[in-house]
Amino acid sequence: MVEFTDQVHACRAASVPAISVVTVEQKDVRQHLCQYAVTRGSQKTGVRPRVFEWRLVDGFKELAVYKKVNKTTQVMESAKDQSDFIGTKVEYVKGAVYHPQNGAEGSTIPFAIEWMSNYPEWSKKEYSIPEGESAPGAIFILRDWHNWVGHNKYLVDLTLKLFEDIASRGLDMLVVMLAPTTIDIPDELGEWVDSSTLPIPDQNGRIGQVSRMVNQLKTKRKGEYPLIEAMEQMDIETVATTCGGLSSVGIENLLCKSIALTKNLDTDYILSEKAKKVSEMGYELLTSDVSMDDVGGLQNMKEGVELLRPRFTTEAIEFGFTRYPVGWLLAGVPGTGKTLSAKALAKELGINIMQVKPHNLKNQYVGGSEAQVERLLRTARAAAPIGIMFDEAEKMLGKQDRVSDGGAHSAVLGQFLNFMSEEAGELGVFFIFTANDMSKFPVELVRRFDGRYFVDLPSAQGREAIFNIHLSKRKHTGEDYDLSELVRLTNEYSGSDIEQAIELGMSYAFVEGRKKTEQDDFIKAIKKTVPTAKTYSDQIANMRRWVTEGTMVPANSDSISLTDGDEDEDNGSLRNVI
């Protein structure tokens, strides 16, 4: 917030009439503006600028900053009141609601503009200030002002007149327009309005907030919460990481709910509640219960995970690594286990993972997609360390054939390229991309990833593992079947194809009223299942060339090829198709 208050100070000194602030931290903005008014805003007159907050429902309310002196509460009038200073709190001045005598029109936009315009005159009268001396300055906090002013010509003209008056007369007045999303400032007002974006708390901010709550409970509620009192610094940091992506108010509410329900700062509860909050923002927080043990084959990638996991620790930085890993790209045809692997990877890394879908980035309006991406990246910056998963990423960032979008796709791609090269590694933002069609990705994007794995059709060893995993999930065991025959018959079948065949074979037995699925049921089902390889032969061949060219690494240590590998004459393999 230091940079923001510096910006506020500069605007006041230069008589810039307004500043637009994009933030969900409206409570914090109010707190910091009030404390700014006391500590830095009293230099001209010796009297702090007054701070007013406007909302459509009740017009203007005045805010006051109180200090505690020897356990008594006093209003702070200026920075000179810092003697015996203990701490501050911000409250509304009791009874100070400003509106016309009848109160009926106190919240209308025209009245609000008129009231701000007349502030210097009526404030001097209220304070009985002699002629020739200035009234106390004023900071006006307008909540969701843009929703009402927008492009209404009359209201825009009224606002423009106010801004011009502040600037031309050099009035000590600043209008602060708050909004949770990008504010669309009308062109007529644009040159008079500075802009700022205030992020949600980063990891250090979250650690500080959790620490303060823990310390308060230890001192004021000693003995009531033994689990919290026993928390070490590492536990506090874990809770802070779990709260990544939330506003300070959201964090406070979530922690209080956890304490009330669990008598502890329970990370499982926090994560489940946070998932609901993230979904309200349009994203999905993955709470995967799968691990790499649930993924059949892919030995090369599993070995990569073992090397990747420790890199998201402070010890790695202390060891000498200059940045965190930026991301992994998992490419392959549908059904080969890319999405499952990505979810397992999320669990293995021990960081929160947000899943982003195409509609989160697409916007039909000019500049809309860029704004959506900036919102996502702003959330990622604050929530770091965090993972961001794009399933079928080529639909969002890949080249679009014969589509005219006014340059939006290039702009969005540029945002990601810059962020991945300049910020992601410093902050600990880890991208997980899955893709079915590598041809749509520009090379400069592919090169940004630390790990680039081609998830091929499973080998014989991989297929055996897949059979065992899916059979055990369905109350079956591989020991009851001749897996070698099933593995041979499913040459060049994907993991999804194998799962489909198992489900179909079980259906044969279940419909006929048998208690056990037989070998012949699975054989029959396999022959009825059309393997993915028949549909994606060209794509498989192209992506295998990425491996031979050194652009990607095979996820399987024993990947099959188009010409070598398992032999079977009658299973409809890819070799027989092309």
Buried (B, 14 or more C-beta within 10 A) or exposed (E): BEEBBEBBBEBBEEBBBBBBBBBBBBBBBBBBBBBBBBBBBBEEBEBBBBBBBBBBEBBBBBBBBBBBBEEEEEEBBBBEBEEEEEEBEBEEBEEEBBBEEEEEEBBBBEBBBBBBBEBBEEBBEEEEBEEEEBBBBBBBBBBBBBEBBEEEEEBBEBBBEBBEBBBEEEBBBBBBBBBEEBBBBBEBBEEBBBBBEBBBBBBEBBBBBBBEBBEEBBEEEEEEBEEBEEBEEEBBBBBBBBBBBBBBBBBBBBBEEBBEEBEBBBBEBBBEBBBEBBEEBBBBBBBBEBEBEBBBBBBBBBEBBEEBEEBBBEEBBEEEBEBBBBBBBBBBBBBBBBBBBBBBBBBBBEBBBBBBBEEBBBBEEEBBBBBBBBBBBBBBBBBBBBBBBBBBBBBBBBEBEEEEBEEBBEBBBBBBBEBBEEBBBEBBBBBBBBBBBBEBBEEEBBEBBBBBBBBBBBBBBBBBBBBBBBBEEEEBEBEEBEBEEBBBBBBBBBBBBBBBBBEBBBEBBEEEEEEEBBBEBBBBBBEEBEBBBBBBBEBBEEBBEBBEEEBBBBBBBBBBEBEEBBEBEEBBBBBEEE
